[in-house]
Amino acid sequence: MSTRPTPQGLGFGAAVIANLYTEVPEEQAHEAVAAAWERGIRYYDTAPHYGLGLSERRLGAALREHPRDEYLISTKVGRRLEPAADGGGDDLANGFAVPATHRRVWDFTADGIRRTLDAGLERLGLDRVDIVYLHDPDDHAEQAFREGYPALEKLRAEGVVGAIGAGMNQAEMLTRFVRDTDVDVVLCAGRYTLLDQSARTELLPAALAKGTSVVVGGAFNSGLLADPRPGSTYNYTEAPGELLDRALRMKAVAERHGISLRAAALAFCAAHPAVTSVLVGARSAAEVHDCADQFATPVPEAFWQELRETGLLEEPS
């Protein structure tokens, strides 16, 4: 039986506390992580990409007061941070309200993987992480499979990391990782939700057959399923009218059954047998408590039945 670490239950995605779109004060970020711990969350995910290292620094500082063997932490490799020549301006073009002190360099070479991980460990203040993901290798598949993945295998064999995988906003290449490599876990963001079930066709069955864990991120599709309203975001851009209408109809069904759409969105992700953990991003303690409450809310079968009967949710093929 594998002893490699497996994320379980509700997880904390630490992109938001790295000033995603808008600034999150240091104390507020710390309180969000403290609330996650209070609610029993023991899996935390970060990446150098998030806030040019701010996410790793803040998450590491917040978790330092807790015993290291009581939580799982994952970070990512593939985007190496280098000091910017001018260091001026901000990083909002990449989604983070932080000074542009560094620039991201795509690097899935074996040397780049080790350098990126070493820098991440320094920012986290840790000597090891439990899981390392290849981060968004969409346009770098050849290098990721030829150099990046073997480098992760070596790090796992050396005990530097406990488990390895890939994290992406698509299901197709993740399916290839599951079928063609010995990854322990994949992080699939936004492709298994109430509005997009593309991961259900091949990725989830392949993971189930192989015994590979699936962590689902983007359960709210970047906002639309959390609180559908005009101007809501879907996949980080303004939601198309058709999807907004679909989300509003789902919300109305949820309210008729006495639950929130957020509870339904989280429950949908968690219900698949291949899924071991669902990541949520929260920028405050209040948002953490809300997510934990919604995750714990039972969703009646009649709700799912009405979604299927009204064509709002496809029947599994």
N, C-alpha and C positions, 0 to 999 in steps of 0.2 A: 504494500500500500504506500502511495506517495505521501511524503511528509512535507511537500512543498506548500507554502502558505496559500490559503484560498480566502479571498474576501467573502464576507458573509453579511446578509441583511442590508440595512441602510448604511450607505457610505457618505463621507463628506468630500465634496469636490472643491478644492481650494483655489480655483481660478478667480472666483468672485472676490475673495478677500485680497486679491492682488490688484485692486482698483480697476476691475473690469468695467469699462465704459465711464464710471464715475469713481471719485475718490472714496475710499473706506478708511476712516481714521484708525490708527494703530490699535487703540484700546477697543474699538468696536470689533475689529478683526479678531483680537484675542478673546473677546467675550463670545464671539460666534463659535470658535473652536472649543472654548470651555463649556458652552451649552451643548455642543455635540457630544462631548465626553459625558456630561451629566445625563444625557438621554441614552447612554449606552452605545453610542456609535464608536466603533473601534477600527474602522478602515478609513484612511485618509489618503487622498490622491492629489498630487501636485505635478509641476513641470517647470523647467527653466523658462519656457515660453511665457508663462503666466506672470505678467508684470516685470519681465526681464530679471527674474530671480526673486522678486519680492514675495511671491507665494511661498517659495521654499523657505525663505528667511522667516517669514511670519509663522508658517506652520511649524517649523522646527522649534522656534522660540516658545510657542504656545504648548507644544507637547513635551517640552523638556521637563516639566514638573511631574510627568507621569512615568511609571516604570516602562522601560523600553520593550519588555517582553509581553506587555498587555495590549499592544495595538499593532496593526499592520499599516505600513506606509508604502506608497508607490510613487515613483517619479518617472521621468521620461527622457529619452535621448534621441538625437537626430537633428536638433537645433542647438548648435553650440553658440554660446554668448562670447562676443569679443568686444572690448572697449571701442566705443565709437570715436572716430577721428576728431569730431568737433564737440560731441557730447551735448549739443544744444537741442532745443525743441522738446517735443513730447512724443509719446508712443501711441497716441490715439489712432493713428492710421492702422495699427495692429490691434486696436481694441482696448488698450490699457492706458489709464490716466496716470502715467509715471514719466519721469524725465527720461529722455532717450540717451541714457549713458552708455548703452551697449547696442550692438546690432546682432541680429540672428544670422547664423551661417549654417545652411543645410550641410550636414556631415554625418553620413552613415558608415564611414570607414571604421575599422577596428580601433585605430588610434583616436578618432573623434569620439567614438562611443565611450572609451575609457576616460578621456579628458573631460567630457561632458558630465559623466557620472561623478568623477572626482570633485569637480567644481560644485555639483549639486549636493554632494555629501557635506562639503565644507559649509555651504549656505544653510543646510539643514542642521548642522552641528551633530551629525551622526557618523558612525563608522560603517554602517551598512543600511541598506533598505531591503524591504521584503520582496518588492516586485519592481522590475524595470520594464517599461514599454518602449518599443520603437514608436516614435510620435509622428503621425501623419506622413508615412512614406509614399503617399499617392504618386508623386512625380519622380520618385527615386527608387522604384521597385527593384531594379536590377542590383543596385548597390546595397539596398536593405537586405535582400535575400542572400547575396553573394558575400557581403562583408559584415553588415550590421548584425544579422541574426547569429552567425557563427561566433561573433564577439560576445554576444549575450550568453550563448551556450557555455563559452569558456568562463565567463564571470560566474555563472551558476555553478559550474563544476568546481571552481575555486572557493565557493562559499561566500563570495562578495555580495551576491544577491541570492534570495531564496527561490524566486520564480521569475520567469521571463514571458514576454508577450508583445503585443502590438496594440496601439490605441488609435482609432480612426473614426472618421465621420462617414464611412462607407462600409458595406458588408462584403463586397466581392473580394477585395484583397485580404480581408480578415479570414474569409473562408479558405483562401489559398494558404495562409499561415497555419490554420488549423489542420488542413489536410496534408500539407507538404513538410511541416516542421514539427518539432517537439515542444511547441509553446505550451505553457501551463494555463494561460489565461489570455483572453482578448477583451479589450474595452471598446465597445461599440456605442458610439454617441449618435443619438437621434434617428437611428434606423430601426428601432423596435419601440414604437410608441402607438398611441391611439390613432395617430394621423399618418404614420409611416411604418408599415410592417415588412419592409423589404428584407430585413434580416431573417425573417421566418422561412423564406424559401429555401435557402441553402445553408447559411451560417449556423443557425441554431440547431438544425438536425445534424450537421457535421460535428458540431461541438458536443452534442449529446452522445453521438456514436463514438467519438474519440475520448470522451471523458475530460474535455477541456472546459474550464470555467469561463463563463461569460459575465462580464460586468457591463451593465447598461448605464450609459450616461445620457443626458439630454432628454430625460423623460417628459419634460414640458416643451420640447422642441424650441428651446431658447426663450420661452415666455408665453407663447400662444395658449398652451394647455394649462398654464397656471392661472391666467386671468384674461380670457379672450375679450378684447374690445378693439375698436378702431385704433390703428396704430401699433397693435401688438406685434411682436417680432416672431418670425418663424425662420429657423436656421439663420439667425442673426441679421435678417433683413425684414422689412415690413411684410407682414403676412398678406398673401393674395386674398382677394375678397371671397373666393370660393372656399378656401380653407378657414377663414375667419367665420364664415357662415356655418361650416361643418362643426367647428369648435363650439360655437354658441348653441347649436342644436344639442350637442353632447352635454353641454353645461346644463341646459334646461332639463334633459332627461335625468342627469345626476341629481339635480335639486328635487325633482319629483320623487326620487327614491331616498331622499334625506341625506345625501352625501355631497361632497364637493367634487368638482371635476379634477382637482389636484389629487384627491384620494384615489379616484378611479384611474388616473394616469399612472400613479405609482404602483397601484395594485396590478394593473395590466402588465407592466414590465416585470414585476416580481414573480408573476404566476407561472411563467414558462419554466419547465424543469431544467433547462440548460443554464438559466440565469441564477447566479449565486449572490449577486449584490446589485443594488441600484444606487447610483451616485446622485446626490443633490448638491447644488451650490447655494449657499446662503450668505448674505452679507451682514447679518446681525443675529444676535441671540434669539430675537423674536421669530425670525424666519426659520431658524433651526428648529425651534419648538413647534412651529406650525408644520414643518415638513415631517417631523417625528410623529406628531399627532395624526397627520393625514396618512402616513405610512401604516399606522397601527389601526386605522379605521376599517372595519369589515365592509366589504362591498357586496350588496345582495345579488344573488344570481339573477333576480328579476331585472336588474339594471342591464346586465350583459345581454340578457334575452331581448330586451327592448331595443338595445343598440343594433343587434343582429336583425331583428324583425324590420326595423326602419332603414336598414341598409347603411347605417352609420359605422358599422364594424363588420368587416368581411368574415365569413365563416372560414376557419382553418381548412386548407385544402388537404 
